[in-house]
Amino acid sequence: MSKTILLAKRPAGLPKLSDFEFVNEVVPELVEGEILLQTKYVSVDPYLRGRMNDVKSYIPPFELGKPISSGAIAQVIASKNEAIKEGDFLSGILPWKEKLVSNGEGLLKVDEAKAPLSAYLGILGMTGLTAYLGLTTIGKPKKGETLVVSGAAGAVGSVVGQIGKILGMRVVGVAGTDEKVSLLKNELGFDEGINYKTTENMTEALKRTCPDGIDVYFDNVGGSISEAVLFCINKFARIVCCGAISVYNNTELPKSISVQTFLVRNSALMQGFIVFDYADKYPEAIQQLSQWLAEGKLTYTETVREGFEKIPQAFLDLFDGKNKGKMVVKIY
């Protein structure tokens, strides 16, 4: 038997534990070409919230009564597939199950000797790819420019800021606690940090910490923080729209200022992106991230919860900012 987590109800606003259902399922017998996997780590990410709504998006919604899926690391505990050995560790998008049968398609082997397994869900996985490709392909960073990152202590934001510093930028991070601001400045090398929860005037705080204006804004949150940035952007600024966690649980469309005036006045670019659109650049990105990691130029932070039953709560905690860096759940 194996525990599985299903989407029981589509959330209205902020998801609740009652929107998830735990069931026990029989693990089927292996047939030729299949492998039996035991889940080791599960990634929980803000984008999963969008898949819980039955709306058109860049990725199909989760089905009610069916397992939720996300990035995961699993170990092969039995194999009838000649290309995959028992004991191998595999990474990919997998359903929230303790054990499952797969034919191995869409899964990549990962090497525990080269990096901790959880790193393949973060810095060497979708998190690192999102940070690197979003900043370099849309942000087009230049040495000496100023980069502002919102959600800077989160999984993607913390990597974006470090890459900015490697590339010679002045980096300012926006986060939600003094502890996180301290992490950004003292451990991750950011030049400045702003605690948005204790800042009365975000525009003035940005002008103070970005005296030469803002050239690149990596946006993970949307909302009022991103509106304040518009008042500080420079000529030819680039705004990288990665996420909008501040409005994911809104039940009504948010009211916001019009961006067109700011963009036209500054000949600025604002572009949204999905990391899957840049799949052809994954090898280049992973090679560069791995090199920086090996050289000690790049580090990563994780918040690790333990236990399969903790997956839904870990996901909910993302919306309360209870994670530093990547949030993962260790299963075994």
C-alpha positions in Angstrom: 0.0 0.0 0.0 1.0 3.6 -0.6 -0.3 6.9 0.7 -1.4 9.4 -1.9 -2.6 13.0 -1.7 -5.5 14.1 -3.8 -7.1 17.5 -4.6 -10.4 17.1 -2.8 -11.8 20.6 -3.4 -10.8 23.6 -5.5 -9.7 26.3 -3.0 -11.7 29.6 -2.7 -9.0 32.1 -1.8 -6.2 30.8 0.5 -6.1 27.0 0.3 -7.0 25.0 3.4 -5.9 21.5 4.7 -9.4 20.3 4.0 -8.8 20.9 0.2 -6.5 17.9 0.3 -7.4 14.2 0.9 -5.1 11.4 2.0 -5.9 7.9 0.6 -4.2 4.5 0.6 -3.7 2.9 -2.7 -2.5 -0.6 -3.8 0.9 -0.4 -5.6 0.5 -2.4 -8.8 2.9 -5.2 -9.8 5.7 -4.3 -12.1 5.6 -5.4 -15.8 8.4 -5.4 -18.2 9.9 -1.9 -18.8 8.6 -0.5 -15.5 10.2 0.6 -12.2 9.0 1.0 -8.7 9.9 4.3 -7.1 10.0 5.4 -3.5 9.7 9.2 -3.1 12.5 10.8 -1.2 11.9 14.6 -1.6 8.9 16.6 -2.8 9.1 20.2 -3.9 6.2 22.6 -3.0 6.0 25.7 -5.1 3.7 28.8 -5.4 2.7 28.0 -9.0 0.9 24.9 -7.8 -1.9 27.2 -6.5 -2.8 28.2 -10.0 -3.2 24.6 -11.1 -5.8 24.1 -8.4 -8.1 26.5 -10.3 -10.1 25.1 -13.2 -9.0 27.9 -15.6 -7.0 28.0 -18.8 -3.3 28.6 -18.1 0.2 27.6 -19.4 -0.2 24.2 -17.7 -3.4 22.1 -17.3 -5.2 22.3 -14.0 -5.2 19.5 -11.4 -8.2 17.2 -11.6 -10.5 16.9 -8.6 -10.1 13.5 -6.9 -6.8 12.9 -8.6 -3.2 13.1 -7.2 -1.4 16.5 -7.1 2.0 16.4 -8.7 5.2 18.5 -8.4 8.9 18.2 -8.7 10.3 15.3 -6.8 13.3 13.0 -6.2 12.6 9.3 -6.0 14.8 6.2 -5.6 14.3 3.1 -7.7 13.6 0.2 -5.3 12.8 -2.4 -8.0 13.3 -2.4 -11.8 12.2 -4.3 -14.8 13.7 -1.6 -17.1 17.1 -2.3 -18.6 18.1 1.3 -18.7 17.4 2.0 -15.0 19.0 0.2 -12.1 17.7 -0.5 -8.6 19.2 2.2 -6.3 19.2 5.0 -9.0 17.9 8.4 -8.0 15.6 10.0 -10.5 14.2 13.6 -10.7 11.0 14.8 -12.4 7.4 15.8 -12.0 5.8 13.0 -10.0 2.4 12.6 -8.2 2.3 13.0 -4.4 2.6 9.3 -3.6 4.9 7.5 -1.2 5.5 4.8 -3.8 4.6 4.6 -7.4 5.2 2.7 -10.6 6.7 4.4 -13.7 8.1 3.6 -17.1 10.8 6.2 -16.5 9.8 8.6 -19.2 10.4 12.2 -18.4 12.7 11.3 -15.4 16.4 12.2 -15.2 19.1 10.5 -13.2 20.7 12.6 -10.5 24.0 12.0 -8.7 24.0 12.2 -4.9 27.8 12.3 -5.0 27.8 15.6 -6.9 25.2 17.5 -4.9 22.6 16.8 -2.1 19.5 15.3 -3.6 17.3 18.2 -2.5 19.6 20.5 -4.6 18.2 19.0 -7.7 14.8 20.4 -6.8 16.2 23.8 -6.1 19.5 25.4 -7.2 20.1 22.7 -9.8 16.5 22.2 -10.7 13.5 24.3 -11.7 14.4 27.0 -9.1 17.9 27.6 -10.4 16.8 27.4 -14.0 14.0 29.9 -13.4 16.4 32.4 -11.7 19.2 32.0 -14.2 17.1 32.0 -17.4 14.7 34.8 -16.3 17.5 37.1 -15.3 19.8 36.5 -18.2 17.4 36.2 -21.1 14.9 38.9 -20.1 16.8 41.0 -17.5 19.9 41.1 -19.7 22.0 42.3 -16.7 25.0 44.5 -17.1 27.9 45.1 -14.7 27.3 48.2 -12.5 23.5 48.2 -13.0 21.0 48.0 -10.1 18.9 44.9 -9.7 15.9 44.7 -7.3 14.4 41.4 -6.4 11.0 40.9 -4.6 10.4 37.7 -2.7 14.2 37.9 -2.4 14.5 35.3 0.5 12.4 32.8 -1.4 13.6 29.9 -3.6 14.0 31.8 -6.9 14.6 35.3 -5.5 17.6 34.2 -3.3 19.3 32.7 -6.4 18.5 35.7 -8.7 20.2 38.1 -6.2 23.3 36.0 -6.0 23.6 35.7 -9.8 23.2 39.4 -10.0 26.2 39.9 -7.6 28.3 37.4 -9.6 27.6 39.4 -12.7 28.7 42.7 -11.0 25.4 44.3 -10.2 24.2 46.2 -7.2 21.5 44.1 -5.7 18.6 45.1 -3.4 16.3 42.4 -2.0 12.7 42.9 -0.6 11.6 40.4 2.0 9.1 40.1 4.8 11.1 39.9 8.1 14.2 41.4 9.6 15.7 37.9 9.9 15.2 37.4 6.1 16.8 40.8 5.3 19.8 39.8 7.5 20.1 36.5 5.6 20.1 38.4 2.3 22.8 40.8 3.4 25.0 38.7 5.6 24.8 35.3 4.0 23.8 35.8 0.3 25.8 38.9 -0.4 22.9 41.4 -1.3 24.0 45.0 -1.0 20.7 46.1 0.7 17.5 44.7 2.0 14.0 46.1 2.7 11.5 44.6 5.1 8.3 45.5 3.3 6.1 44.7 6.3 7.7 47.4 8.4 8.2 49.9 5.6 5.6 52.6 5.4 6.6 54.1 2.1 8.1 51.5 -0.3 8.8 54.0 -3.1 11.0 56.1 -0.7 12.7 53.0 0.6 13.6 52.0 -2.9 14.9 55.4 -3.8 17.1 55.4 -0.7 18.5 51.9 -1.4 18.7 52.4 -5.2 20.2 55.9 -5.5 21.0 55.4 -9.2 17.5 54.1 -9.9 16.5 50.5 -10.9 17.7 48.9 -14.1 16.3 45.4 -13.6 13.4 44.3 -11.5 12.9 40.6 -10.9 9.2 40.4 -9.8 8.1 37.4 -7.8 5.2 39.0 -5.9 3.2 41.5 -7.9 1.0 43.9 -6.0 1.9 47.1 -4.2 5.7 46.3 -4.0 5.8 46.0 -7.8 3.8 49.2 -8.2 6.3 51.1 -6.0 9.2 49.9 -8.2 7.6 51.6 -11.3 8.3 55.0 -9.8 12.1 54.2 -9.6 12.9 52.5 -12.9 15.5 53.9 -15.2 15.5 54.5 -19.0 15.4 51.1 -20.8 14.7 49.2 -17.5 13.8 45.6 -17.8 11.0 44.1 -15.6 11.1 40.3 -15.4 7.6 39.0 -14.3 8.2 35.6 -12.8 5.4 35.4 -10.2 2.7 37.2 -8.3 2.3 35.3 -5.0 0.7 38.4 -3.4 -2.4 38.0 -5.5 -2.6 34.2 -6.1 -5.3 33.7 -3.5 -7.4 36.8 -4.4 -11.0 36.0 -5.3 -11.4 39.2 -7.2 -9.2 40.9 -9.8 -6.9 43.3 -8.0 -7.1 47.0 -8.6 -3.7 48.4 -9.6 -2.2 51.4 -11.3 -1.7 51.5 -15.0 1.8 50.5 -16.0 1.8 51.9 -19.6 2.8 55.4 -18.6 5.8 54.2 -16.7 6.9 51.8 -19.5 6.5 54.4 -22.3 8.1 57.2 -20.3 11.2 55.0 -19.7 11.2 52.9 -22.9 11.1 50.0 -20.4 10.4 46.4 -21.0 8.0 44.3 -18.9 7.8 40.6 -19.8 6.3 37.5 -18.2 7.9 34.2 -18.7 7.6 30.5 -17.9 10.8 28.5 -17.5 9.5 25.7 -19.7 9.6 28.1 -22.6 13.4 28.0 -22.4 13.9 24.2 -22.3 16.5 24.4 -25.1 18.7 26.5 -22.7 18.6 24.1 -19.8 21.9 22.4 -20.4 23.8 25.7 -20.6 22.1 26.9 -17.5 22.7 23.8 -15.4 26.4 23.8 -16.5 26.8 27.4 -15.4 24.9 26.9 -12.1 26.9 23.8 -11.3 30.2 25.6 -12.0 29.3 28.5 -9.7 28.1 26.1 -7.0 31.4 24.1 -7.2 33.4 27.3 -7.1 31.6 28.5 -4.0 30.2 31.6 -5.8 26.7 30.4 -5.3 25.0 29.0 -2.3 21.4 28.0 -1.5 19.1 28.0 1.4 16.4 25.4 2.2 13.5 25.0 4.5 13.0 21.2 5.0 10.0 19.6 6.5 9.9 15.9 7.2 7.1 13.4 6.7 4.8 12.7 3.8 1.8 14.0 5.8 3.5 17.4 6.0 3.3 18.1 2.3 0.0 20.1 2.3 1.0 22.2 5.3 4.4 23.0 3.8 2.6 24.2 0.7 0.3 26.4 2.7 3.2 27.8 4.6 4.6 29.3 1.4 1.8 31.9 1.5 2.7 33.0 5.0 6.4 33.4 4.1 7.5 30.6 6.5 10.2 29.5 4.1 13.7 30.7 3.7 14.9 29.7 0.2 13.5 26.5 -1.3 10.7 24.6 0.6 11.1 20.9 0.3 9.6 18.0 2.2 11.8 15.0 3.0 9.8 11.8 2.9 12.5 9.1 3.7 
